[in-house]
Amino acid sequence: MKALLIAPLLFVLTACASLPAGPSSQQDAFMARLNALCGQRFEGRVVTTDPVDSTFASQRLLMHVRDCSAEEVRIPFWVGEDRSRTWVVTKTESGLTLKHDHRDAAGRPDGLHWYGGDTTGPGSAERQEFRVDAFSIELFNAWDASVSTTNVWAMEVHPDRMFAYELRRPNRHFRVEFDLTRPVAE
């Protein structure tokens, strides 16, 4: 009799133990693709045509994949001589997070610092999307940047071909693509 009562309980516990926890295998594959680029630098170019991006489009754009682990990858993004930006992709219990680490010339956090978002689905090994998080919405509102409260960022990694960083919101699309076929020394 006890065996009949315990068997269903063991079945339920076993089923719960086998449920996936944390990032999906697609997100793990995405992180592995980022890690495969670790230590390398790549030049990029703005591929969207919004006139507001003309300053970025006219300068040398360089990303440097570094500080890599299975849990986090940091990618400094340089615009000309401005080296104040770093993209930080981190594994969380529920998926991936993208944060923007902005620093002033002395290395201190800038006003609009550590904004970003979280994945809301598994994405793919090639593309992950990050919807703006609550912290960032508060930050944008506090800094009179409420237009950014609907941001969705994306990153793509197509091995041996292209890495992309993208920002979308109503009436705004910004995308930079980096050539992975030609790592650069600087």
C-alpha positions as CSV (number, residue, x, y, z in Angstrom):
1,M,0.0,0.0,0.0
2,K,2.8,2.4,0.9
3,A,4.5,1.6,-2.4
4,L,1.4,2.6,-4.3
5,L,1.3,6.0,-2.5
6,I,5.0,6.7,-2.8
7,A,5.4,5.7,-6.5
8,P,3.3,8.7,-7.8
9,L,5.2,11.1,-5.5
10,L,8.5,9.9,-6.8
11,F,7.3,10.2,-10.3
12,V,6.3,13.9,-9.7
13,L,9.6,14.6,-8.0
14,T,11.6,13.1,-10.8
15,A,9.6,15.0,-13.4
16,C,10.3,18.3,-11.5
17,A,14.0,17.5,-11.3
18,S,14.2,17.1,-15.0
19,L,12.6,20.5,-15.9
20,P,15.1,22.9,-17.4
21,A,16.3,25.6,-15.0
22,G,18.0,28.8,-16.0
23,P,19.1,29.7,-19.5
24,S,18.0,27.6,-22.4
25,S,20.4,25.5,-24.5
26,Q,19.9,28.2,-27.2
27,Q,21.2,30.8,-24.8
28,D,24.1,28.6,-23.7
29,A,25.0,28.2,-27.4
30,F,24.8,31.9,-27.8
31,M,27.2,32.5,-24.9
32,A,29.5,29.8,-26.3
33,R,29.6,31.8,-29.6
34,L,30.5,35.0,-27.8
35,N,33.2,33.1,-25.8
36,A,34.6,31.8,-29.1
37,L,35.4,35.4,-30.0
38,C,37.2,36.1,-26.7
39,G,40.4,38.2,-27.0
40,Q,39.6,39.4,-30.5
41,R,38.7,42.9,-31.9
42,F,36.6,43.6,-34.9
43,E,35.7,46.7,-36.9
44,G,32.1,47.5,-37.6
45,R,29.8,49.9,-39.4
46,V,26.4,51.4,-38.9
47,V,24.1,49.7,-41.4
48,T,20.9,51.6,-40.6
49,T,20.2,55.0,-42.2
50,D,18.8,57.2,-39.4
51,P,20.4,60.6,-39.7
52,V,20.7,60.8,-35.9
53,D,23.4,58.1,-36.2
54,S,25.6,60.1,-38.5
55,T,28.2,60.8,-35.7
56,F,28.6,57.0,-35.1
57,A,28.6,56.2,-38.8
58,S,31.4,58.7,-39.5
59,Q,33.8,57.2,-36.9
60,R,35.8,54.0,-36.5
61,L,33.7,51.5,-34.6
62,L,35.6,48.7,-32.8
63,M,34.4,46.0,-30.4
64,H,36.8,44.0,-28.3
65,V,35.4,40.7,-26.8
66,R,37.1,40.1,-23.5
67,D,36.7,39.2,-19.8
68,C,34.9,36.0,-20.9
69,S,33.4,33.1,-19.0
70,A,30.5,30.8,-19.4
71,E,28.5,33.2,-17.1
72,E,29.5,36.6,-18.4
73,V,31.1,38.3,-21.4
74,R,32.2,41.9,-21.5
75,I,32.5,43.7,-24.9
76,P,34.0,47.2,-24.9
77,F,32.6,49.2,-27.8
78,W,34.7,52.1,-29.0
79,V,33.3,54.9,-31.1
80,G,36.3,56.8,-32.5
81,E,38.4,57.8,-29.5
82,D,35.5,57.4,-27.1
83,R,36.1,54.2,-25.1
84,S,33.3,54.8,-22.5
85,R,31.0,52.0,-23.5
86,T,31.0,48.3,-22.6
87,W,28.3,45.7,-23.3
88,V,27.9,43.1,-20.6
89,V,26.0,39.9,-21.3
90,T,25.4,37.8,-18.2
91,K,23.6,34.5,-17.6
92,T,20.9,34.7,-15.0
93,E,18.5,32.1,-13.5
94,S,15.9,33.0,-16.0
95,G,17.9,33.7,-19.2
96,L,20.4,36.3,-20.3
97,T,20.8,40.0,-19.4
98,L,22.4,42.8,-21.4
99,K,23.7,45.8,-19.6
100,H,25.4,48.9,-20.9
101,D,28.3,50.0,-18.7
102,H,29.0,53.7,-19.4
103,R,32.0,55.4,-17.8
104,D,33.4,58.9,-17.8
105,A,37.0,59.7,-18.8
106,A,38.2,58.9,-15.2
107,G,36.5,55.5,-15.2
108,R,33.6,56.4,-13.0
109,P,30.0,55.3,-13.8
110,D,28.4,57.9,-16.1
111,G,24.8,59.2,-15.4
112,L,23.1,56.8,-17.8
113,H,24.9,53.7,-16.6
114,W,24.0,50.0,-16.3
115,Y,20.8,50.2,-18.3
116,G,19.7,47.3,-20.4
117,G,17.3,44.4,-20.5
118,D,16.5,40.7,-20.2
119,T,15.6,37.9,-22.6
120,T,12.0,36.9,-22.4
121,G,12.3,33.8,-24.5
122,P,14.9,31.2,-25.5
123,G,16.0,33.1,-28.6
124,S,18.4,31.2,-30.8
125,A,22.1,30.4,-30.9
126,E,22.4,33.2,-33.4
127,R,20.2,36.0,-32.0
128,Q,19.1,37.1,-28.5
129,E,16.7,39.9,-27.8
130,F,16.7,41.9,-24.5
131,R,13.6,43.8,-23.5
132,V,14.1,46.9,-21.3
133,D,14.0,46.0,-17.6
134,A,12.3,47.9,-14.7
135,F,15.6,49.4,-13.4
136,S,16.3,50.9,-16.8
137,I,12.8,52.3,-17.2
138,E,13.2,54.1,-13.9
139,L,16.7,55.3,-14.9
140,F,15.5,56.6,-18.3
141,N,12.6,58.4,-16.7
142,A,14.9,60.0,-14.1
143,W,17.3,61.2,-16.8
144,D,14.5,62.6,-19.1
145,A,15.0,59.8,-21.6
146,S,11.5,58.3,-21.4
147,V,11.7,57.7,-25.2
148,S,14.0,54.7,-24.3
149,T,11.5,53.0,-22.0
150,T,10.3,50.7,-24.8
151,N,13.8,49.7,-26.0
152,V,14.6,46.2,-27.2
153,W,18.2,45.5,-27.8
154,A,19.5,42.5,-29.8
155,M,22.8,40.8,-30.4
156,E,23.6,38.4,-33.2
157,V,26.6,36.1,-33.6
158,H,27.1,34.4,-37.0
159,P,30.4,32.6,-36.6
160,D,33.2,33.4,-39.1
161,R,30.9,36.0,-40.6
162,M,29.2,38.8,-38.6
163,F,28.4,40.1,-35.1
164,A,25.5,42.6,-34.8
165,Y,24.3,45.0,-32.1
166,E,20.8,46.4,-32.5
167,L,18.4,48.8,-30.8
168,R,14.7,49.0,-31.7
169,R,11.8,51.0,-30.4
170,P,8.9,52.8,-32.1
171,N,10.3,55.1,-34.7
172,R,13.9,54.1,-34.0
173,H,16.2,51.4,-35.4
174,F,20.0,51.4,-34.9
175,R,22.2,48.5,-36.0
176,V,26.0,48.0,-36.2
177,E,27.5,45.0,-37.9
178,F,31.0,43.8,-37.2
179,D,33.1,41.8,-39.7
180,L,34.2,38.6,-38.0
181,T,36.3,37.5,-41.0
182,R,38.9,40.2,-40.2
183,P,40.0,40.5,-36.6
184,V,42.1,43.6,-36.1
185,A,45.2,44.2,-33.9
186,E,43.9,47.5,-32.4
